[in-house]
Amino acid sequence: MAEAKITQKKEQKQAKKEDSSKKVAPQKSAHGFYHYMSEAWKNPSKEIIESRRKEAIAYREGSRIVKLEKPTRLDRAHSLGYKAKKGFVIFRIIIQRGGHIKPRPTTKRRSKRFNIKKNLHMNYQWIAEQRVQNKYQNLEVLNSYPIGKDGQFYYFEVICVDRNAPEITNDKNFKWLQNPANRFRVLKGRTSSGRKARGLLNKNPNLKIRPSARAWDRKGR
């Protein structure tokens, strides 16, 4: 009887070891829908590239600034503060590429002042935001993101907010829009693209870019 109990215990231990060796490694948690959407924008397939080309042709045939019902890139829009409720408006805008040119002078100038190249120290995204703000002055530009480009144009979508809408005034996350100092914030260079053009996204003791790029005799950058 004693020998039978010993053999039984050995069998139980052996069975436990086999069960522990058969344990499956824990699977990694699956990503959400927005993760795969952003990956599709970063590494598009041939079908997506072809559809974007057709969309760009349709964009060029329409107006330069178009109001949309919903954002094209939901993942990027939500990460920048967009919410699917009243008070938020999305605009698609087309910006022509190729540098900034001012009209050629018709009166007398020195050769030094006779150039037509205009260096604005602005990126195209900031210019797109300003054009939307100047056309719709009752709205406030929150942020923007690119949706494509071709050889002639850049395409952006701009997120705007109606600061006087009751859905926005009652939202605690957007109370800062009621501050008069934040009125026309895009024209003051306070959006992400504006701060990038001003060189304010990175802090470095060797770069004298604060309080703005105009400080230190414009020698910050």
C-alpha positions as CSV (number, residue, x, y, z in Angstrom):
1,M,0.0,0.0,0.0
2,A,2.8,2.4,0.9
3,E,4.5,1.7,-2.4
4,A,1.3,2.4,-4.3
5,K,0.9,5.8,-2.6
6,I,4.4,6.8,-3.4
7,T,4.0,5.9,-7.1
8,Q,0.7,7.8,-7.2
9,K,2.3,10.9,-5.8
10,K,5.1,10.7,-8.3
11,E,2.6,10.4,-11.1
12,Q,0.7,13.5,-9.8
13,K,4.0,15.5,-9.7
14,Q,4.8,14.4,-13.2
15,A,1.4,15.4,-14.5
16,K,1.7,18.9,-12.9
17,K,5.1,19.4,-14.6
18,E,3.6,18.4,-17.9
19,D,0.7,20.8,-17.4
20,S,3.0,23.7,-16.5
21,S,5.1,23.0,-19.6
22,K,2.0,23.1,-21.8
23,K,1.0,26.6,-20.7
24,V,0.6,29.0,-23.6
25,A,2.4,32.3,-23.5
26,P,0.1,35.3,-23.0
27,Q,-0.9,37.0,-26.2
28,K,-0.2,40.6,-26.8
29,S,-3.2,42.9,-26.5
30,A,-4.7,43.9,-29.9
31,H,-4.5,47.5,-31.0
32,G,-7.5,49.8,-31.4
33,F,-9.1,50.9,-34.6
34,Y,-7.3,54.3,-34.7
35,H,-3.9,52.6,-34.5
36,Y,-4.6,50.6,-37.7
37,M,-6.0,53.7,-39.3
38,S,-2.8,55.7,-38.6
39,E,-0.7,52.8,-39.8
40,A,-2.7,52.8,-43.1
41,W,-1.9,56.5,-43.6
42,K,1.8,55.9,-42.9
43,N,2.2,52.8,-45.1
44,P,-0.6,52.9,-47.7
45,S,-1.3,50.1,-50.1
46,K,-1.4,50.5,-53.9
47,E,-5.2,50.7,-53.8
48,I,-5.2,53.5,-51.2
49,I,-2.6,55.4,-53.2
50,E,-4.7,55.2,-56.3
51,S,-7.8,56.3,-54.5
52,R,-5.9,59.3,-53.0
53,R,-4.9,60.4,-56.5
54,K,-8.5,60.3,-57.7
55,E,-9.5,62.3,-54.6
56,A,-6.8,64.9,-55.2
57,I,-8.1,65.4,-58.8
58,A,-11.6,66.0,-57.3
59,Y,-10.2,68.4,-54.7
60,R,-8.5,70.5,-57.4
61,E,-11.8,70.8,-59.4
62,G,-13.6,72.2,-56.4
63,S,-13.1,75.4,-54.3
64,R,-9.9,76.1,-52.4
65,I,-11.7,76.0,-49.0
66,V,-14.5,73.5,-48.5
67,K,-16.6,72.7,-45.4
68,L,-16.7,68.9,-44.5
69,E,-19.2,66.9,-42.6
70,K,-16.5,64.8,-40.8
71,P,-12.7,64.6,-40.9
72,T,-10.9,62.4,-43.4
73,R,-8.4,61.2,-40.8
74,L,-10.4,60.5,-37.7
75,D,-7.4,59.3,-35.7
76,R,-5.4,62.5,-36.2
77,A,-8.4,64.7,-35.7
78,H,-9.4,63.2,-32.4
79,S,-5.7,63.3,-31.2
80,L,-5.8,67.1,-31.9
81,G,-8.9,67.7,-29.8
82,Y,-11.8,67.2,-32.3
83,K,-15.1,65.9,-30.9
84,A,-18.1,64.8,-32.9
85,K,-20.6,67.3,-31.5
86,K,-22.0,70.7,-32.3
87,G,-19.6,73.5,-32.3
88,F,-16.8,71.7,-34.3
89,V,-16.3,72.4,-38.0
90,I,-13.9,70.8,-40.4
91,F,-12.5,72.6,-43.5
92,R,-10.4,71.3,-46.3
93,I,-8.0,73.8,-47.8
94,I,-5.7,73.7,-50.8
95,I,-2.4,75.6,-50.7
96,Q,-0.3,76.1,-53.8
97,R,3.3,74.9,-53.6
98,G,6.4,76.6,-55.0
99,G,7.5,79.3,-52.6
100,H,6.0,82.7,-51.8
101,I,6.2,85.4,-54.5
102,K,5.2,89.1,-54.1
103,P,4.2,91.4,-57.1
104,R,7.0,92.8,-59.1
105,P,7.6,96.5,-58.4
106,T,6.5,98.8,-61.2
107,T,8.1,102.0,-59.8
108,K,11.7,102.8,-59.3
109,R,13.7,100.6,-57.0
110,R,17.3,99.8,-56.2
111,S,18.4,96.5,-57.5
112,K,18.6,95.3,-53.9
113,R,14.9,96.0,-53.4
114,F,13.7,94.8,-56.8
115,N,13.4,91.1,-55.9
116,I,10.0,89.3,-55.9
117,K,10.9,86.5,-53.6
118,K,9.1,86.8,-50.3
119,N,10.5,84.9,-47.3
120,L,7.7,84.7,-44.7
121,H,9.4,82.3,-42.2
122,M,6.0,80.4,-42.3
123,N,5.2,76.9,-43.2
124,Y,2.4,76.0,-45.5
125,Q,0.3,74.5,-42.7
126,W,0.3,77.8,-40.7
127,I,-0.6,79.7,-43.9
128,A,-3.5,77.4,-44.4
129,E,-4.8,77.9,-40.9
130,Q,-4.5,81.7,-41.3
131,R,-6.5,81.7,-44.5
132,V,-9.3,79.7,-42.9
133,Q,-9.3,82.1,-39.9
134,N,-9.5,85.2,-42.1
135,K,-12.5,83.8,-44.0
136,Y,-14.4,82.5,-41.0
137,Q,-13.7,85.1,-38.3
138,N,-16.6,83.9,-36.1
139,L,-14.8,80.6,-35.6
140,E,-11.5,79.8,-33.7
141,V,-8.9,77.6,-35.3
142,L,-8.0,74.7,-33.0
143,N,-5.4,72.8,-35.0
144,S,-4.8,71.2,-38.4
145,Y,-3.2,68.2,-40.1
146,P,-2.1,67.3,-43.7
147,I,-4.1,64.9,-45.8
148,G,-1.9,64.8,-48.9
149,K,0.1,66.6,-51.5
150,D,1.0,66.4,-55.2
151,G,3.4,68.3,-57.5
152,Q,1.4,71.5,-57.3
153,F,-0.7,71.7,-54.1
154,Y,-0.7,70.8,-50.4
155,Y,-4.0,69.6,-48.9
156,F,-4.8,70.3,-45.2
157,E,-7.8,69.9,-43.0
158,V,-8.4,72.6,-40.4
159,I,-10.3,72.0,-37.1
160,C,-12.4,75.0,-36.1
161,V,-14.5,75.7,-33.0
162,D,-17.5,77.9,-32.5
163,R,-16.5,79.5,-29.2
164,N,-20.0,80.9,-28.7
165,A,-21.9,77.6,-29.1
166,P,-23.6,76.4,-25.9
167,E,-22.0,72.9,-26.4
168,I,-18.6,74.5,-26.3
169,T,-19.2,77.1,-23.5
170,N,-20.6,74.3,-21.2
171,D,-17.5,72.1,-21.9
172,K,-14.9,72.4,-19.1
173,N,-12.1,71.3,-21.5
174,F,-12.7,74.3,-23.8
175,K,-13.2,77.1,-21.2
176,W,-9.8,78.5,-22.2
177,L,-11.4,79.6,-25.5
178,Q,-13.5,82.1,-23.7
179,N,-10.4,84.0,-22.6
180,P,-10.1,87.1,-24.8
181,A,-6.3,86.6,-24.9
182,N,-6.9,83.4,-27.0
183,R,-9.0,85.2,-29.6
184,F,-7.5,84.7,-33.1
185,R,-4.8,82.5,-31.6
186,V,-3.7,81.3,-35.0
187,L,-2.8,84.8,-36.1
188,K,-0.6,85.1,-33.1
189,G,1.3,81.9,-33.9
190,R,-0.1,79.8,-31.0
191,T,-1.1,76.7,-32.8
192,S,1.2,73.7,-33.2
193,S,2.2,74.7,-36.8
194,G,2.7,78.3,-35.8
195,R,4.9,77.4,-32.8
196,K,6.9,75.1,-35.1
197,A,7.5,77.9,-37.6
198,R,8.6,80.2,-34.8
199,G,11.0,77.6,-33.5
200,L,9.3,77.2,-30.1
201,L,8.7,73.4,-30.0
202,N,12.1,72.7,-28.6
203,K,13.8,74.4,-25.7
204,N,17.6,74.8,-25.7
205,P,19.8,77.2,-23.7
206,N,21.9,77.8,-26.8
207,L,18.9,79.0,-28.9
208,K,17.8,82.5,-28.1
209,I,14.3,82.2,-29.6
210,R,12.2,83.3,-26.6
211,P,10.0,85.1,-26.2
212,S,9.8,84.9,-30.0
213,A,12.0,84.5,-33.1
214,R,12.1,88.3,-33.4
215,A,14.0,88.6,-30.1
216,W,17.8,88.9,-29.9
217,D,18.0,90.9,-33.1
218,R,16.5,88.0,-35.0
219,K,19.5,85.9,-34.3
220,G,17.8,83.0,-32.6
221,R,17.7,80.7,-35.5
